[in-house]
Amino acid sequence: MQHNPEPYRIKMVEAIRQTSREERLRLLEQAGYNLFLVPAEAVFIDLLTDSGTGAMSDRQWSALMRGDESYAQARSWFRFYDVVKGITGMEHVLPTHQGRAAENILFSEISKPGLVIPSNSHFDTTRANIEFFGAEAVDLVVPEGHDLHARLPFKGNMDLDRLEALLKAKGREKVPLCMLTVTNNTGGGQPVSLENIRGASALCRAHGVPFFLDACRFAENAWFIQQREEACKAMTVGEIARAMFACADGATMSAKKDGLGNIGGFLALRDGALAVRLKSALILREGFPTYGGLAGRDLEALATGLEEVQDEAYLAARIGQVARFGEALKAAGMPILEPTGGHAVYLDARGAFPHIAPEGLPAQSLTVALYAEGGVRGVEIGSLMFGRTLPDGTFQGADLELVRLAVPRRVYTDNHLGYVAEVAGEIMRRKGTYGGYRIVEEPPFLRHFSARLAPVT
Ligand SMILES: *Cc1c(COP(=O)(O)O)cnc(C)c1O
């Protein structure tokens, strides 16, 4: 069959409004050319993130009504715990209000100056939490992960040779933990093979280093494994997910992604002694361990979402939609990272705007253009997010200049995304008219969220 139709139909709709180009140019100026600061109501197609932006199902909305808001040992907690334990096989579950809270609690205990924490690619909040508590966050993705156009199945894999060299050189005294992000969000939403997860886990085990998954998109990753890894073709997505978690000593998760929720996350662990220490931090920052940062109704909706996300018909429709979106963008002349990943299409801004140097933040320029021309909001993953000015004053750009167009789960139709591709085509026809940007104001951490910019004239 050519089609993978969505295994659901639409019961409720939410109006969205297109603005005029003049209005958008004015809003951009007011927002310091930072799309995080533009009012959502003035965005027509919002592809800023797939985090917390999904549509909940009728089952999830009904689950909300069954939320038990008891402070301690609520029924909803046991339901959430059973589902998370069923997927991860991990005994200790700490519910948090989102993924970064799980990271913060974990790294407040683990990350210290002088230590190194490797990953395939750390997500920005993970990196920020690690660096905030003093350790160094290193990315060890396979070399093909940096190749925008190599059509390879598992470009999110960890470079096991470099991981082994790091573990040998530093030992467990200097490497308190190893992370692996599935799918690899920062690296283009590219999946990690089960073979690679097992390999990374075995290396960590051999060196006595705890191995953690950043499991935000575990179901999308499991679906790719089923489709692309010969040895796993006969396994269900649920079985693959359990096999992935079986390799890990712990996991952090933002349930705003594959939890199909609007808010939520968790930290899951096998080590009971570590769980006891982290629960003290959880109580201080989030709440009592059986609700953490969440209401009982959120725990119910997430438990249902974590079950629904493993539906293979849903995953085929979702990942198929992302792939079709990528094809439409390419057909419109926009260079993209290939193959498309699970949750987003990443535009290659260096390829689109070769006339803008890294200092001119080409990916931000493309992000601004998408909004100015079509009311489309994406997010820059380039030198605004990762560039640095070195002590000697030289600018060190990011490895890749990308614009991520993340596709919210169960929200937009192919028609919406076809429109976005058309906007991208218009931009490519006039690409020489777009200029660079410079930062005029920035905070010390996660600057892309709140920096203000100005066009370079
Ligand atoms: C979203 C995300 C996080 C952080 O989760 P939040 O819920 O946004 O705090 C961490 N890692 C990855 C890979 C993510 O995509």
The ligand as an ORCA input file, in Angstrom:
! r2SCAN-3c Opt
* xyz 0 1
  C      12.590     17.881     24.882
  C      13.811     17.161     25.199
  C      14.385     17.220     26.476
  C      13.872     18.127     27.563
  O      12.543     17.927     27.881
  P      11.583     19.114     28.342
  O      10.299     18.412     28.640
  O      11.473     20.075     27.222
  O      12.178     19.732     29.547
  C      15.505     16.457     26.704
  N      16.034     15.685     25.747
  C      15.519     15.606     24.510
  C      16.139     14.728     23.482
  C      14.402     16.349     24.183
  O      13.902     16.285     22.951
*
